[in-house]
Structures are given as structure tokens and as C-alpha cells.
């Protein structure tokens, strides 16, 4: 996989300090919340685009998109 440096974000020094002060559990909670939010946004978009899809088809497509097609 080729990484395009224009697509990388650099963490601000102050934000890095905030993250370093957190416990591992706090950082994992943030990651989990972001993941759940991303899944919800993708599901909402797909539901609007494909109102005829059942829940299983919707969740399969969400998983495919989250995993970049690896599922």
C-alpha cells in the first residue's frame, strides 16, 4: 500500500500532550467512540441511498467499507 503524505495528519503538540496524559482505557474509549460514530454515519448514508436494503445487507456493506473491502 502506498501512503500519500498529503493525506496524513500531524498531531498538534498540545493535543499529543493531552493524549499522553490519558490512561490507556481513556484512549481506547475515544477510539471505540470514533469507530462507532463512523459506522453510524456510514449506515445512515447507506440507509438513505438504499432504503430497500434489509439490516443484514446494510451491515455487510458497512463492514466492507470500514475494512476497505477486506471483508
C-alpha positions, 0 to 999 in steps of 0.5 A, a space after each residue: 500500500 502506498 501512503 500519500 503524505 498529503 493525506 496524513 495528519 500531524 498531531 498538534 503538540 498540545 493535543 499529543 500532550 493531552 493524549 499522553 496524559 490519558 490512561 490507556 482505557 481513556 484512549 481506547 474509549 475515544 477510539 471505540 467512540 470514533 469507530 462507532 460514530 463512523 459506522 453510524 454515519 456510514 449506515 445512515 448514508 447507506 440507509 438513505 441511498 438504499 432504503 430497500 436494503 434489509 439490516 443484514 445487507 446494510 451491515 455487510 456493506 458497512 463492514 466492507 467499507 470500514 475494512 476497505 473491502 477486506 471483508 
